[in-house]
Amino acid sequence: TSSHTRVGILNNPSSKIKEDNTVIARGILAAFLTQNNNNLRSFLSKLSKEETAKSLASGTKIAKFLIPGMDDDTFEKKYNTLGLDLIKTHQMFCQEVLKLLPGQMAVMSNGR
């Protein structure tokens, strides 16, 4: 509710990281890197729906879920070039630094 609040996401997958099981994670990262706050919030809301996840898992392209006002070209370029190394780095940070188990979730506030 505050305009002074910042949100970030770290991925801590429980399974082997592959292109086909990181569609949503890569979509979220690409959106964080390319979109303004209003479009980011709307897009993340759309991605967080169960039916969206099922549709993406069945092979629907993420471009189908882009919302009006998004910078589609910039998003798609980032999404298509975003490698799996960033997600692997997130996973390593979560497990080595934060001491989370694979797939375990946590909320950090002020870096704690």
C-alpha positions in Angstrom: 0.0 0.0 0.0 3.0 2.3 0.2 4.7 3.8 -2.8 8.0 3.4 -0.9 7.8 -0.4 -0.7 10.1 -2.4 -2.9 9.4 -6.0 -3.9 11.9 -8.4 -5.4 11.7 -12.1 -6.1 14.3 -14.8 -5.7 13.7 -18.2 -7.4 14.4 -21.3 -5.3 13.2 -24.2 -7.5 12.9 -27.7 -6.1 13.5 -29.4 -9.4 16.2 -29.3 -12.1 16.1 -26.0 -13.9 15.1 -26.3 -17.6 13.6 -24.1 -20.2 10.2 -25.8 -20.0 9.8 -25.6 -16.2 10.9 -21.9 -15.8 8.4 -20.2 -18.1 6.7 -18.3 -15.3 10.0 -17.5 -13.4 11.6 -16.1 -16.6 8.4 -14.2 -17.4 8.5 -12.6 -13.9 12.2 -11.7 -14.2 11.8 -10.3 -17.7 8.8 -8.2 -16.6 10.8 -6.9 -13.6 13.6 -5.9 -15.9 11.5 -4.2 -18.6 8.2 -2.9 -17.4 7.0 0.1 -15.4 5.3 -0.6 -12.0 1.7 -0.4 -13.1 2.2 -2.8 -16.0 4.4 -5.0 -13.9 1.7 -5.4 -11.2 -1.0 -6.2 -13.7 1.1 -8.7 -15.6 2.2 -10.4 -12.3 -1.4 -10.6 -11.3 -2.2 -12.3 -14.5 0.7 -14.7 -14.3 -0.2 -15.7 -10.7 -3.5 -17.2 -11.8 -3.9 -21.0 -11.8 -5.4 -21.1 -15.2 -2.5 -19.1 -16.6 0.0 -21.6 -15.1 -1.9 -24.5 -16.6 -2.1 -22.9 -20.0 1.7 -22.1 -20.0 2.5 -25.7 -18.8 0.5 -27.0 -21.7 2.5 -25.0 -24.2 0.8 -21.7 -24.7 3.3 -19.0 -25.4 3.8 -16.3 -22.8 3.2 -13.6 -25.3 -0.5 -14.5 -25.2 -0.7 -13.1 -21.6 0.9 -9.7 -22.2 -1.3 -6.9 -21.2 -2.2 -3.7 -23.0 0.4 -1.0 -22.3 3.3 -3.3 -21.8 6.4 -2.8 -23.9 5.9 -6.1 -25.7 9.0 -6.0 -27.9 11.4 -5.2 -25.0 9.7 -7.8 -22.8 9.9 -10.5 -25.5 13.5 -9.8 -26.3 14.5 -10.0 -22.6 12.4 -13.1 -22.1 13.9 -14.9 -25.1 17.5 -14.0 -24.2 17.2 -14.5 -20.4 19.3 -17.6 -19.7 18.8 -20.2 -17.0 22.0 -19.0 -15.2 20.2 -16.2 -13.4 17.7 -18.7 -12.0 20.5 -21.0 -11.0 22.3 -18.0 -9.3 19.0 -17.3 -7.4 18.8 -20.9 -6.3 22.4 -21.0 -5.1 21.9 -17.8 -3.1 18.7 -19.1 -1.5 20.3 -22.4 -0.5 23.9 -21.3 0.3 23.3 -17.9 1.9 19.8 -18.0 3.1 20.1 -21.7 4.0 16.7 -22.6 2.5 16.0 -26.1 1.3 15.2 -26.6 -2.4 11.7 -25.2 -3.0 11.4 -23.7 0.4 9.7 -20.3 0.6 10.6 -17.3 2.8 9.9 -13.6 3.1 12.7 -11.2 3.7 12.3 -7.8 5.1 15.2 -5.3 5.1 17.5 -8.1 4.0 16.7 -10.3 7.0 
